């Protein structure tokens, strides 16, 4: 599965399964209620007939009225009808039990597919951000794609800038505090990023902000071509660690938010970091691993 393909529940059949099952259950319940009502009526009639039989046995049939004697003559018919309806009711009960079992099974399948879809989309979101992160932190990666080296697809300046625009839309920085000290909440920033991410997965034919005029649909196809090329598959974990060993600096450009050779910030060893943190607590110098460049970049933010 690539960074673009999120598994979804199997169409309208899965989504409409609960509603269809409910309609079937309502229809069956209506039949069952009608049969049960008829059974109650016949049971009462049979009870009256049995009471007339007892009276006739004690007092003789001459004590019965004509209508009562006619009711007695219909006993076999009532018993037969009652037996058929009870058998039908039992059949409905069995059918209902089977359908309940099927509905329960279908619900489990539906929930599993929903969970798989959510899990798949979450994995794809992680893959997408991981891929864009590689471009963001590695000058070497950007250079390889700029010239189509090491199995990379070749990307021109506009495409690199479009990827950068997508990255900034999906992983925005928290805005600086205003003069009054107010700062937009993480929730609001995250919601905006989530909207961009959903539009990306939905392949919306809308332009992505600051993405060189490219649409979510176009960027989706572009990212797929990058994910499908041999570049990242060919880079093993040892090679990735080797790249980090070659560059012992975390490079930050305050204005652009991207690596820049102009503003290197050394990453200390753990012991040095702890020492720097202690100094910061004592009011001494700031730990170098949290330092940021002070001078703003003159060039527009870009990966090109």
Secondary structure, DSSP 8 states (H G I E B T S, - for coil): --SS-----SHHHHHHHHHHHHHHHHHHHHHHHHHHHHHHHHHHHHHHHHHHHHHHHHH-GGGS-HHHHHHHHTHHHHHHHHHHHHHHHHHHHHHHHHHHHHHHHHHHHHHHHHHHHHHHHHHHHHHHHHHHHHHHH-HHHHHHHHHT-TT-----HHHHHHHHHHHHHHS-------TTS----HHHHHHHHHHHHHHHHTT-SSB-TTSTT-BHHHHHHHHHHHHHSHHHHH--HHHHHHHHHH--EEE--TTT-S--TTSEEE---HHHHHHHHHHHHTTS---GGG----S--SS-S---
